[in-house]
Amino acid sequence: MFAIIQSGGRQVKVAPGEIITVDHIVDAQAGQEVSIEQVLVLERDGGEILAGSPFVANAKVLGVIDGEARGPKIRVFKKKRRKGMRRTKGHRSTYTRVRITDITV
């Protein structure tokens, strides 16, 4: 059984027992349960596939928050030739790790 969910503008394929990384969930504590209702596609154990328009009705993905992690540092360098203009900026995104426990319909 697996599902494709939408989280943070991205689509993620999940299955029970997996650990996924999604965009930062605000006010999330480690050990807290989370429910994701934005299920796009769901495949049951028998091979039956349910596709939503846009989401599958009454489908949920349940998980437990494992913690937070930070992504790699991204550097943005801008330069205009012959002008002496150079600028360096950057950022690191914060992600949340979620351990998938169950998929319900």
Secondary structure, 3 states (H helix, E strand, C coil): CEEEEEECCEEEEECCCCEEEEECCCCCCCCCEEEECCEEEEECCCCCEEECCCCCCCCEEEEEEEEEEECCCEEEEEEECCCCEEEEEEECCEEEEEEEEEEEC
